[in-house]
Amino acid sequence: MSLPCGKDFRPPWPLTSGHIQTMLSSSGVRRLLLPRAARAVQEGAEQVMVDGGGGVRLTGAFTAQKLRPQPRGLAVLFHGWEGSVDSTYVLQTGSRLLADGWDIFRLNFRDHGDSHDLNEALFHSCRLDEVVHALGEIAMRWPARPLALAGFSLGGNFALRAALHTSRVGIPLSYALAVCPIIDPTEGLFSLEESAPWFYQAYFMHKWRHSLLAKQKAFPQHRYFEMSELKQDLRGLTESLVRRHTDFNSLQQYLDGYSVAGDALLAMQIPATILTARDDPVIPVGAFEQLQLPPNVELDIADFGGHCGFIRGRDMTSFTDDYIAARFNALA
């Protein structure tokens, strides 16, 4: 049986617009219109704490499947920047995989999903070690196999970087899939600033500022930023926080720290898939086209889908549900 491919996604008008796909992907309208089945992964979910190493604590949710005598495997899901385990796309994908017989673990990154009070240090995109450490603990605590990982946007970037490390540290990850991952953070930052419509940066900045204020409230004795810094644009605030809270000497060094551009993925030891859309207004497709990949890494560029949208129609369900499930099920 052939697996679904990006070229198979042909949405009706006006969902052929990458902007409409992107705006609907995280909208409250979509959450309201989704069928009840898309939230099934929340029912009976166990809220858990996992060890990120070095005293770091991360939160997550585990849901055991109940349809089969044994699960097909364990699916771990990573949300995007300023998302959470309860983001619409995470719930929808998790619910679909749950219906196919997978156990599901949804992980919150540091300072996401109301976890701002757990760790004093601030989240940033180069905190990969704690995510890999948490993935190792998840693999030990929930031993269903195979272990498969899917991430979205920044979570897709984390998924690819984690997959590069798991074989080196003995984590039995069998497969990784990234939907619209950040490839070259420098290019992504320029895109949001210069070529993407203003409301994308406004949306992300609103959520980020809200998160930073929640962090400050959780640790009032610690000064994370000056209020004047919160008024800066994306580049300015990022640079201020990099200099204040990381060991990187410059903004560029920090951005390079979580890049997977160029030949960075040639070292991938396990099968992996990257799905993106040519009309993604947030992450330019050029960075994907310049990737140098080994034979075990599949690059799939759809014509439509926007940024983590791939919405099929009025029911607001996503093509990525079938796409991810088909590849996970083939692995199992």
Secondary structure, DSSP 8 states (H G I E B T S, - for coil): -----GGG----TTTT-HHHHHHHHT-HHHHHHS-GGGGGGGTT-EEEEEEEETTEEEEEEEE---SSSS-S-EEEEE--TT--TTSHHHHHHHHHHHHTT-EEEEE--TT-SS-TTS-SS---TT-HHHHHHHHHHHHHHS--SSEEEEEETHHHHHHHHHHHHHHHHT--EEEEEEES--S-HHHHHHIIIIIS-HHHHHHHHHHHHHHHHHHHHH-TTS----HHHHTS-HHHHHHHHHHHHSS-SSHHHHHHHT---TTGGGG--S-EEEEEETT-SSS-THHHHT----TTEEEEEESS-TTTT-B-STT--BHHHHHHHHHHHHH-
